[in-house]
Amino acid sequence: MKATFFVVGKHVKEHPELVKREYDEGHYIANHGYNHNNKLLYSNMEHFKEEVVNTDIEISKAIGVENYCSHIFRFPNGYMSHIYTRQKKDALSVLHNLDYVYVDWNCLNNDSVKKYSSSQLLNNLIKSSKNKDVLVILMHDTKDVSNSSLVLKDSIKYLKGKGYVFKNFYDIL
């Protein structure tokens, strides 16, 4: 089973071997900006563009693919978030000019909100997935707040049991 990793450029630079491994294992590597700092990201549209381009440069170096472009961007905190609304609307034309689209999620386990146990993370995912035909699931691969890796197998088992089929963006694009 393959996933899509939306990576932060500065972390790619710090740990290129992880991104290389993800790529070599067939996971999709997508762009999540360079700093994950909204104040910097949205300070002006030239800086927004630099963050996207510089993240692609770091991904290219890490995976050994010249001029890599994932063509998919995920806004830090999501496009739907009510912060920096005007700037995100302006950023859409920047993304378009870079041949990018953006993706938001419609299902999550809230692993970045507060410290949750594995059973709470699974319950959050179950609630968030209710009555949806297609899911784009947000989970983080860090342990900064909650550790989604501890509940990943149970989450997959639950979703497969509900008839969901897993795809990454290689399958979709």
N, C-alpha and C positions, 0 to 999 in steps of 0.2 A: 504494500500500500504506500502510495506516495502523497506528499503534502506540498503545500506552497509556503515558502518562508519569505515573509516580507522583512527584509533586513535593513538595519540602520547602518549607514555608511561608516561612521566612526568605529562601530563594533566589527564591521567587516575588516577594516584596517587593523584592528587589534587582534582578531582571530581569523585570519584568512583560511587557515586549515579547516575550520569548522564549515565554512561556506563551501570550500572545495569538496569536502566530504559530502555535504548535502547535495551538491550539484552532481558529483560522480555517482551518487546513489539514485539519481533520477528525480530528485525533488526539484520543483520549480523555484527559482530564485527571483524574487520581485522586490521592488523599490519601496522603501518606507521613509525616505529622506535621510539626510546625513547626520543630524544632531538630535532629533526627537525633542527639539526645543521650539515650541510654537512661536515664542517671541522672535527668535532668530529667523525661523522658517518663513514667517509672514511679514517680516520687517519691510520687504519690498519684493516685487515680482522677479527682479533680477537675482536676488538672493535665493528665492524659491527655486528658480531654474538651476542655479549653481548647486543647490543641495541635491536635486534630482540627478544632474549630470555627474557630480562628484561621487555620488553613490554608485552610479553605473561604472565609473572609472575604477573604483575600489573592487566592485564585483568582478570586472574584467581581469584585474590583476590576480585576484584570488582564484578564479576558476580557469585562467589561462585562455580566455576567449577574447580576441580583439574586438573592441567596439561593442561590447555586450549591451543590449538594451532589453529589459524585460517587458516593456510596453504596458506594464501594469503598476499602478501606484496606489498605496493605501495611505490616506491622510492620518497623521498622528491624531489620536482621539476620534477619528472618523470624520467623514464629510458631514454626516448628519448632526454632529455635535454643534451646540449653539455658540461655541466660541470661534472667533475669527471668521464668522459667516461671510462677510463681504470679501475678505481676502481669499477665502477658499473659492468663491465664485470667480474672482479674477484669475486664480490659479488654473482654472479649467482651460482657459485659452492657452496658457503656458504649456500645460500637459498636452493639449491637442497639437500644438506646434512641434512638440518633441515626439509625436506619434505615440502618445500614452493615453490610456483610459484609467479611470480610478475604480477601485472596488471597495465596497463597504461590506460589513458583515450583517447578518440578520439573526445570528444565534451565537451565544457565548456562555461561558461558565463563570464569568466574573472573576477570573483568577487574578486580575490586576486591581480589583476594587478593595479587598481586604483579605485578611488571613482566613481561609476556609479549609475545612477538613476535606478529605477525598469524597466522602459521601455528600457533603454540602456542594462541592463542585459538580458532582454528577447530578444532583437534584436541580441545581441552577441550569445545567445544560438541558435537562429533561423539560423543565418549565419553558425555557427559551426556544426550544424546538417545536413546541406544540402547534399543531394546525398549520404547518408549513410544508409545502411540497418539495421545495429546494432549499438547502441550507448552505450558507457560507459561514463557517464556524470560526470564531476568533478564540484562539488559545495562545498563550505566550510560552516560549521555551526557556524562560528564565525562572528562577525561584525567588524573585525579588519580593513577591507578596505571598502568593500561593503556588504550590507545585503541581501543575497540571500533568506532569509526566507520571505521577503516582496514580492518576485516575484515567489515563489515556486508554488503556486496554478495556476497562469497563465502559468507557464512553463509546468506543468503537463497537463493542459487543451490543450495547443498548441500541445504538443507531442502526446497525445491521439488522438487529431483531425487528426493528420498525420498518425495514425494507429499503433503507437508504443505501445508495451506491456511492462509493468514494471515488472522487476524481480530483486531479490537480489541474492547473491551467494548461499544461501540455495537452491534456485530453479535451479541453474546452476550446482552445484557440485553434 
